[in-house]
Amino acid sequence: MLDQFILFVISFIANTLSSLAGGGAGLLQLPALIFLGLPFSIALGTHKIASVALGLGASIKHLKHGQFKFALIITLLISAIPGVILGANIILNISPFIAMTALGTLTILLGIYSILKPQLGIEDTEKNRHLQGYLVGGFGLFIIAILNGSLTSGTGLFVTMWLIHWFGLSYGKAVSYTLIMVGIIWNGMGAATLAMLTEIKWNWLPALLLGSLIGGYVGAHLVIAKGNKLVKRAFEVMTILAGLALWYKAFN
């Protein structure tokens, strides 16, 4: 029971912050599962399944308030299908040290980029909403989807930034797309793929799922209530912390 309570608290905190910032739940949740005794591959598969509840919790709030563009939703879906499945197969065959070191560096640079662009994502500015723009944007999302399928820590943050940078979304809108599409669809496909490739710690999932569901709802509420400036700051903090956590895991 103590382990279940610890798992719930960690999951709630991690997913509240992730829902607010648009990614990064693996910053706390994945290392916690490894610390509690799970091998990397089992921890990854278990975390991936639990992270689907983050999208479900956030969607309860965002679907009531968000105005979603059909073309963007289709782009996210089409980009995800091959990328996530490919990434989930790749991760079990490459060195975690190489993957986590590279991803940690990129994640930190993402946070620094946002800090150096103070007006980035504060207002909606429609960009690249044409066929060529969607094709290029979709290819960028495909590359991120490979990372999402292989390493969960921080990849939602990349989707959030890509939607802001390429399509001109505000932080609040980008986070809503990330949590609903990535949290449910991308992570759902990754979870299904990993469940077929590795063992899952099923008896730990109830506490993780509950924490993810409630945390996703609370974070989405804060996004809607507090606006883009708070989300931008949360994004910057989460990217840098996620990158440092990945470095730590790589070298220990």
C-alpha positions as CSV (number, residue, x, y, z in Angstrom):
1,M,0.0,0.0,0.0
2,L,2.9,2.4,0.8
3,D,4.3,1.7,-2.7
4,Q,1.0,2.4,-4.3
5,F,0.6,5.7,-2.4
6,I,4.1,6.7,-3.4
7,L,3.4,5.9,-7.1
8,F,0.1,7.9,-6.9
9,V,1.8,11.0,-5.5
10,I,4.7,10.9,-8.0
11,S,2.3,10.3,-10.9
12,F,0.0,13.2,-9.8
13,I,2.9,15.7,-9.4
14,A,4.6,14.6,-12.6
15,N,1.4,14.7,-14.7
16,T,0.1,18.0,-13.3
17,L,3.4,19.7,-14.3
18,S,3.3,17.9,-17.7
19,S,-0.3,18.9,-18.4
20,L,0.7,22.5,-17.5
21,A,3.9,22.6,-19.6
22,G,2.8,20.4,-22.5
23,G,5.1,17.4,-21.7
24,G,7.7,16.0,-19.4
25,A,5.8,13.6,-17.3
26,G,8.6,11.1,-17.6
27,L,10.9,13.6,-15.8
28,L,9.7,12.2,-12.5
29,Q,7.6,9.1,-13.3
30,L,10.0,7.1,-15.4
31,P,13.0,7.5,-13.0
32,A,10.8,6.7,-10.0
33,L,9.7,3.4,-11.5
34,I,13.4,2.5,-12.2
35,F,14.3,3.6,-8.6
36,L,11.6,1.4,-7.2
37,G,13.2,-1.6,-8.9
38,L,11.9,-2.0,-12.4
39,P,14.4,-2.6,-15.3
40,F,14.5,0.2,-17.9
41,S,12.4,-1.6,-20.6
42,I,9.6,-2.7,-18.1
43,A,9.6,0.8,-16.5
44,L,9.3,2.4,-20.0
45,G,6.4,0.2,-21.0
46,T,4.5,0.6,-17.7
47,H,5.0,4.4,-17.8
48,K,3.9,4.6,-21.4
49,I,0.6,2.9,-20.6
50,A,0.0,5.1,-17.5
51,S,0.8,8.3,-19.5
52,V,-2.3,7.7,-21.7
53,A,-4.4,8.7,-18.7
54,L,-2.7,12.1,-18.7
55,G,-4.3,12.8,-22.1
56,L,-7.7,11.5,-21.0
57,G,-7.6,13.7,-17.9
58,A,-6.5,16.8,-19.8
59,S,-9.0,16.2,-22.6
60,I,-11.9,16.6,-20.2
61,K,-11.0,20.2,-19.7
62,H,-9.5,21.1,-23.1
63,L,-12.3,19.7,-25.3
64,K,-14.7,22.0,-23.5
65,H,-12.7,25.1,-24.2
66,G,-10.4,24.4,-27.2
67,Q,-11.1,25.2,-30.8
68,F,-9.3,22.5,-32.7
69,K,-8.4,22.7,-36.4
70,F,-9.2,19.6,-38.4
71,A,-6.1,19.9,-40.6
72,L,-3.8,20.0,-37.6
73,I,-5.4,17.0,-36.0
74,I,-5.0,15.0,-39.2
75,T,-1.4,16.0,-39.5
76,L,-0.7,14.9,-35.9
77,L,-2.4,11.6,-36.5
78,I,-0.8,10.7,-39.9
79,S,2.7,11.7,-38.5
80,A,2.2,9.6,-35.4
81,I,1.3,6.2,-36.9
82,P,4.6,5.2,-38.5
83,G,6.9,7.2,-36.2
84,V,5.7,6.0,-32.8
85,I,5.7,2.3,-33.9
86,L,9.2,2.7,-35.4
87,G,10.5,4.4,-32.3
88,A,9.0,1.7,-29.9
89,N,10.9,-0.9,-31.9
90,I,14.1,1.0,-32.0
91,I,14.5,1.8,-28.3
92,L,14.9,-1.9,-27.3
93,N,17.9,-2.2,-29.7
94,I,20.0,0.9,-29.0
95,S,22.1,2.1,-26.1
96,P,20.0,4.0,-23.5
97,F,23.1,6.1,-22.8
98,I,23.4,7.4,-26.3
99,A,19.6,8.1,-26.6
100,M,19.3,9.8,-23.2
101,T,22.4,11.9,-23.6
102,A,21.3,13.2,-27.0
103,L,17.7,13.8,-26.1
104,G,18.7,15.5,-22.8
105,T,20.9,18.0,-24.8
106,L,18.2,18.7,-27.3
107,T,15.6,19.2,-24.5
108,I,17.8,21.7,-22.7
109,L,18.4,23.6,-25.9
110,L,14.6,23.7,-26.4
111,G,14.1,25.5,-23.1
112,I,16.9,28.0,-23.8
113,Y,15.4,28.8,-27.2
114,S,12.1,29.6,-25.5
115,I,13.8,31.8,-22.9
116,L,15.6,33.7,-25.6
117,K,12.3,34.3,-27.5
118,P,10.2,36.2,-24.9
119,Q,7.2,36.8,-27.2
120,L,7.2,33.3,-28.7
121,G,3.8,31.6,-28.2
122,I,2.2,34.4,-26.3
123,E,-0.3,35.1,-29.1
124,D,-1.7,33.0,-31.9
125,T,-0.1,33.8,-35.3
126,E,-1.2,31.6,-38.1
127,K,1.8,30.2,-40.0
128,N,2.3,27.5,-42.6
129,R,-1.4,26.6,-42.8
130,H,-1.1,25.4,-46.5
131,L,-0.3,22.1,-48.2
132,Q,3.5,22.6,-48.2
133,G,3.4,23.8,-44.6
134,Y,1.4,20.8,-43.4
135,L,3.8,18.4,-45.3
136,V,6.9,20.0,-43.7
137,G,5.2,20.2,-40.3
138,G,4.1,16.6,-40.6
139,F,7.7,15.5,-41.3
140,G,8.9,17.3,-38.2
141,L,6.2,15.6,-36.2
142,F,7.1,12.2,-37.6
143,I,10.7,12.7,-36.4
144,I,9.4,13.7,-32.9
145,A,7.0,10.7,-33.0
146,I,10.0,8.4,-33.3
147,L,11.4,9.9,-30.2
148,N,8.0,9.6,-28.5
149,G,7.8,5.9,-29.3
150,S,11.3,5.3,-28.0
151,L,11.9,7.6,-25.1
152,T,9.0,9.2,-23.3
153,S,10.8,11.8,-21.2
154,G,10.2,15.2,-22.7
155,T,9.1,14.4,-26.2
156,G,5.7,16.0,-25.7
157,L,7.7,19.2,-25.0
158,F,9.1,18.9,-28.6
159,V,5.6,18.6,-30.0
160,T,4.5,21.7,-28.1
161,M,7.4,23.8,-29.3
162,W,7.1,22.5,-32.9
163,L,3.4,23.5,-33.0
164,I,4.3,27.0,-31.7
165,H,7.4,27.5,-33.9
166,W,6.0,26.1,-37.2
167,F,2.3,26.6,-37.0
168,G,2.2,29.8,-34.9
169,L,0.1,28.4,-32.0
170,S,0.1,30.1,-28.6
171,Y,1.5,28.0,-25.7
172,G,-2.0,27.3,-24.4
173,K,-3.4,26.0,-27.7
174,A,-0.2,24.0,-28.4
175,V,-0.4,22.3,-25.0
176,S,-4.0,21.4,-25.6
177,Y,-3.1,19.7,-29.0
178,T,-0.1,18.0,-27.4
179,L,-2.0,16.5,-24.4
180,I,-5.0,15.3,-26.3
181,M,-3.3,14.0,-29.5
182,V,0.1,12.9,-28.1
183,G,-1.2,11.9,-24.6
184,I,-4.0,9.7,-26.0
185,I,-3.2,8.7,-29.6
186,W,0.6,8.7,-29.8
187,N,1.2,7.3,-26.3
188,G,-1.7,4.8,-26.8
189,M,0.0,3.4,-30.0
190,G,3.4,3.4,-28.2
191,A,2.0,1.6,-25.2
192,A,0.3,-1.0,-27.3
193,T,3.6,-1.6,-29.3
194,L,5.7,-1.8,-26.1
195,A,3.2,-4.1,-24.4
196,M,3.8,-6.6,-27.2
197,L,7.6,-6.3,-27.0
198,T,8.3,-6.1,-23.3
199,E,6.8,-7.0,-19.8
200,I,4.5,-4.6,-18.1
201,K,4.2,-4.2,-14.3
202,W,0.4,-4.4,-14.3
203,N,-0.2,-4.3,-10.5
204,W,1.5,-0.8,-10.4
205,L,-0.8,0.7,-13.0
206,P,-3.9,1.5,-10.9
207,A,-2.1,4.1,-8.8
208,L,-0.2,5.5,-11.8
209,L,-3.3,5.7,-13.9
210,L,-5.3,7.5,-11.2
211,G,-2.4,10.0,-10.6
212,S,-2.1,10.6,-14.3
213,L,-5.8,11.1,-14.8
214,I,-6.2,13.6,-11.9
215,G,-2.9,15.4,-12.6
216,G,-3.9,15.8,-16.3
217,Y,-7.2,17.4,-15.3
218,V,-5.6,19.8,-12.7
219,G,-2.9,20.9,-15.1
220,A,-5.4,21.5,-17.9
221,H,-7.4,23.6,-15.5
222,L,-4.4,25.8,-14.7
223,V,-3.6,26.2,-18.4
224,I,-7.1,27.6,-19.1
225,A,-7.3,29.7,-16.0
226,K,-3.8,31.3,-16.0
227,G,-3.0,31.8,-19.7
228,N,0.0,31.6,-21.9
229,K,2.6,33.4,-19.8
230,L,2.4,30.8,-17.0
231,V,2.4,28.0,-19.5
232,K,5.5,29.4,-21.2
233,R,7.4,29.6,-17.9
234,A,6.3,26.1,-16.9
235,F,7.5,24.9,-20.3
236,E,10.9,26.4,-19.9
237,V,11.4,25.0,-16.4
238,M,10.2,21.6,-17.5
239,T,12.5,21.4,-20.6
240,I,15.6,22.3,-18.6
241,L,14.8,19.9,-15.7
242,A,13.9,17.1,-18.1
243,G,17.1,17.5,-20.0
244,L,19.2,17.5,-16.8
245,A,17.3,14.4,-15.6
246,L,18.1,12.6,-18.8
247,W,21.8,13.5,-18.4
248,Y,21.7,12.2,-14.9
249,K,20.1,8.9,-15.9
250,A,22.5,8.5,-18.7
251,F,25.6,8.9,-16.5
252,N,24.4,6.9,-13.5
